[in-house]
Amino acid sequence: MTVPLFLETKGDKSGAPARIAGMRLTQPEMQAMRDHAKALFVIDVVSHATGILPADIMSASRNNARAARARQMAMYLTYITYQWPLARIGTAFRRDRTTAGHACRLIEDLRDDRVIDRELDRMEACLKNAPEPLAIMC
């Protein structure tokens, strides 16, 4: 799914559905799109830090252990940075909430390694210092 960079939000305050490229979206659909866009941003940060392609990180396949670990890091960083519930993380990453929970527990355990902890701290700082997306009103 391609997420547009700018969301037209006419009608937000009135409760009317928003429009994106001529489509009418409900508030929950808009929130899901914003969540997925944030997840893609986290994936891009993890991709940059690990050298694993974003497409591999988002892949449904579990055959690539390096990509799976990067995906788990991305879910963990989303949990830490945005403090989302596991169900919301699972939805944003197109996974189940239990998968997100497993990823968070696993990566938290890996933080005992100083090298991994340092890298996660760097990625977390990058995400926390990133500006919020701009709301473009049309």
C-alpha positions as CSV (number, residue, x, y, z in Angstrom):
1,M,0.0,0.0,0.0
2,T,1.3,3.4,-0.9
3,V,0.7,6.1,1.7
4,P,0.3,9.6,0.3
5,L,2.7,12.2,1.7
6,F,0.0,14.8,2.2
7,L,-3.5,14.1,3.5
8,E,-6.4,16.3,2.6
9,T,-8.5,16.6,5.8
10,K,-11.5,18.7,4.7
11,G,-14.4,18.1,7.0
12,D,-12.3,16.8,10.0
13,K,-13.8,19.1,12.5
14,S,-17.4,18.6,11.3
15,G,-17.1,14.9,11.6
16,A,-17.5,14.4,7.8
17,P,-15.2,11.9,6.2
18,A,-11.9,13.2,4.9
19,R,-10.8,12.9,1.2
20,I,-7.6,11.5,-0.2
21,A,-7.3,11.6,-4.0
22,G,-11.0,11.7,-4.4
23,M,-11.7,8.8,-1.9
24,R,-13.8,9.4,1.2
25,L,-12.2,8.0,4.4
26,T,-13.6,7.7,7.9
27,Q,-11.6,8.9,10.9
28,P,-10.5,5.4,11.9
29,E,-9.3,4.8,8.3
30,M,-7.3,8.1,8.4
31,Q,-5.8,7.1,11.8
32,A,-4.8,3.7,10.4
33,M,-3.1,5.4,7.4
34,R,-1.2,7.8,9.7
35,D,-0.2,4.9,11.9
36,H,1.1,3.0,8.9
37,A,3.0,6.0,7.7
38,K,4.7,6.3,11.1
39,A,5.5,2.6,11.0
40,L,7.1,3.1,7.6
41,F,9.2,5.9,9.0
42,V,10.4,3.7,11.9
43,I,11.2,1.0,9.3
44,D,13.2,3.4,7.3
45,V,15.2,4.4,10.4
46,V,15.9,0.7,11.2
47,S,16.7,0.0,7.6
48,H,19.2,2.8,7.5
49,A,20.8,1.5,10.8
50,T,20.9,-2.2,9.8
51,G,21.3,-2.1,6.0
52,I,18.3,-4.2,5.5
53,L,15.9,-3.1,2.8
54,P,12.5,-1.7,4.0
55,A,10.7,-4.2,1.7
56,D,12.5,-7.1,3.4
57,I,11.6,-5.7,6.8
58,M,7.9,-5.4,5.9
59,S,7.9,-8.8,4.1
60,A,5.3,-11.3,5.2
61,S,8.0,-14.0,5.0
62,R,9.8,-15.3,8.1
63,N,12.6,-17.0,6.1
64,N,15.1,-14.2,6.5
65,A,16.2,-14.0,10.2
66,R,18.0,-10.7,9.7
67,A,14.9,-9.1,8.3
68,A,12.7,-10.6,11.0
69,R,15.1,-9.2,13.7
70,A,15.0,-5.7,12.0
71,R,11.1,-5.9,12.0
72,Q,11.1,-6.8,15.7
73,M,13.4,-3.8,16.4
74,A,11.0,-1.6,14.4
75,M,8.0,-2.8,16.4
76,Y,9.9,-2.4,19.7
77,L,11.0,1.2,18.8
78,T,7.4,2.0,17.8
79,Y,6.3,0.8,21.2
80,I,9.0,2.7,23.1
81,T,8.8,5.9,21.0
82,Y,5.1,6.4,20.5
83,Q,3.8,4.3,23.5
84,W,1.2,2.6,21.3
85,P,-0.7,-0.4,22.6
86,L,0.4,-3.7,21.0
87,A,-2.8,-4.1,19.0
88,R,-2.1,-0.7,17.3
89,I,1.5,-1.7,16.6
90,G,0.4,-5.0,15.1
91,T,-2.2,-3.3,12.9
92,A,0.4,-0.7,11.7
93,F,2.9,-3.4,10.8
94,R,0.2,-5.7,9.3
95,R,0.9,-8.3,12.1
96,D,-1.0,-9.6,15.1
97,R,-0.8,-8.0,18.5
98,T,0.8,-11.1,20.0
99,T,3.6,-10.9,17.3
100,A,4.2,-7.2,18.4
101,G,4.3,-8.3,22.0
102,H,6.8,-11.1,21.3
103,A,9.0,-8.6,19.4
104,C,9.0,-6.2,22.2
105,R,9.9,-8.8,24.8
106,L,12.6,-10.3,22.6
107,I,14.3,-7.0,21.8
108,E,14.0,-5.8,25.5
109,D,15.9,-9.0,26.4
110,L,18.6,-8.3,23.8
111,R,19.2,-4.8,25.3
112,D,21.5,-6.6,27.8
113,D,24.1,-6.6,25.1
114,R,25.8,-3.1,25.2
115,V,26.3,-2.9,21.5
116,I,22.6,-3.6,20.7
117,D,21.5,-1.3,23.5
118,R,23.6,1.6,22.1
119,E,22.2,1.1,18.6
120,L,18.7,1.0,19.9
121,D,19.3,4.2,21.9
122,R,20.6,5.9,18.8
123,M,17.6,4.9,16.7
124,E,15.2,5.8,19.6
125,A,16.8,9.3,19.8
126,C,16.4,9.8,16.1
127,L,12.7,8.9,16.2
128,K,12.0,11.0,19.3
129,N,13.7,14.0,17.7
130,A,11.9,13.7,14.4
131,P,9.3,16.4,13.7
132,E,5.6,15.4,13.7
133,P,4.1,15.2,10.2
134,L,2.6,18.4,8.9
135,A,-1.2,18.6,8.5
136,I,-1.8,20.2,5.2
137,M,-5.3,21.7,5.0
138,C,-6.7,22.0,1.5
